[in-house]
């Protein structure tokens, strides 16, 4: 089994600002796109599987045309990365189901709880230094805003908040654990995109059956599937495209900044998400919640 190769942070091929901006734009837009896609295509497990298929197959095809380079698939590397792929899949699966039962703002609020959790977890498990005092104050301000939103949320449902809790816990573990893998496994950025999405695609059928969604889909098909309107098809395609883009920018940005800084970036870019969400339809929070 090959030794783990240490990533050299001095060999960055992309500017940190460019990576963070690219990730922020993809992340802010994808939240709205996924909500719209789930509204029109109510199969979250299948939607995430299509995203993983598009990303892994897209990277493979682009590499065949020499448009990019990714590390080849090797079982020892896949075995090391597999736990990270499971955590990643659980986080995305929980988020997609959360969007199925709640508005976009609820998803954002619970995501905003994670920077504080990640800061503590990153210190406890990766032995990273604690953030500065002012940073901690900022994280608690974010926490206070989230609590205020929950108090004013008129769309509260137990199912939505259960998914929100699962999402918060899994995304916290994912942020720290994947950061550890990114810094130690030695793959290039496209290699991480390829491994992560391919392994997640392998996991997807299990959750598709476990959630009972396969039965819903087969019932719809056997009864004459009339739900996939052109607008739904476009939404699913956009979701898959942005899934590929956010995979690249996400892994590249993780290499460039700390786990806590990356998590804060995930939260702050949602100001744009909220603005877009309010402008395009009525599936958003109350004025007080906003």
PyMOL commands that set and color helices and strands:
alter all, ss='L'
color gray80, all
select helices_A, chain A and resi 16-40+44-64+75-101+104-111+114-126+133-152+158-184+189-210+213-222+230-256+259-268+270-280
alter helices_A, ss='H'
color red, helices_A
deselect
rebuild
show_as cartoon
